[in-house]
């Protein structure tokens, strides 16, 4: 067992808010959470089953002649419109030496589902920690706090605190950190998204890309001001990219212990959306290895022309690599009721991009 793992285990055992002192091994073993780490494209086919029931209405036969119209009672169902086996997940190392991206999915309760994606930096420790324990922390908080937004906000701050404690217990201050974009779906219709960093959540509604997150970078004036008011500074490199204290490309994250005193925070920004399954097709979670190579609408258009979410997730990471992404690439595609309804592309094809993707030039 590595020193970091021992430290994390010790920190978790001391963390009373999580209420996981008793039988931690059994608690995490029984947790219905799927987290993966792969160096090649992978689908999360083995996740939990929540059967789709969004079937078109069909007419029953009443005979040829009717004196009065017959009104059918409203159709009722207890099943969900979702199936975890239909979620598409793909991740690839790309041109990096190791894959520091992670993702996880879980059923937190009968009416609450959890989807998350993490883009690690300075090593994979923070992203791995979040993928393993984030869902469990939210689940524990929801047993004591029925307010979904409050529980999700607290979960970001708690997991950052616990990870930081485990780092300090090693007697050193590593640079490991991660983005975190987490989506909670409650009662099949209430979607709550929270994020720190620059991993994105995009909702495709009526065929159009609706961003549910804003990148937390020093380019944002409000983020830059917070860093400077906390004693930090922004340094711009040769290609005009800003970095906190010349080191960190984001202004919010989990981990990055040495940057917290300079205004880098784990407090997420949140967005709540009421889903309409007649027009909302899917949710995409993606790391910046993909979103840095493609615009939001382009991401949605690529998903729309795919046969299923697994094909869509794989297509997105392959496309990003063909477009020249040099980062790890990870994508999760969660289908909703209007999957396959909107097929038309809303972005114009670029000859230059097509040439690069097909490898005809260079």
Secondary structure, 3 states (H helix, E strand, C coil): CCHHHHHHHHHHHHCHHHCCCCCHHHHHHCCCEEEECCCCCCCCCCCCCCCCCCCCCCCCCCCCCCCCCCCCCCCCCCCCCCCHHHCEEEEECCCCCCCCEEEEEEEEECCEEEEEEEEEECCCHHHHHHHHHHHHHHHHHHCCCCCHHHHHHHHHHHHHHHHHHHHHCCCCCCCCEECEEEEEEECCCEEEEEEECCCEEEEEECCEEEECCCCCCCCCHHHHHHHHHCCCCEEECCCCCEEECCCECCCECEECHHHHHHCCECCCEEEEEECCCCCEEEEEEECHHHHCCCCHHHHHHHHHCCCCHHHHHHHHHHHHHHCCCCCCEEEEEEECCCCCCCCCCCCCCCHHHHHHHHCCCC
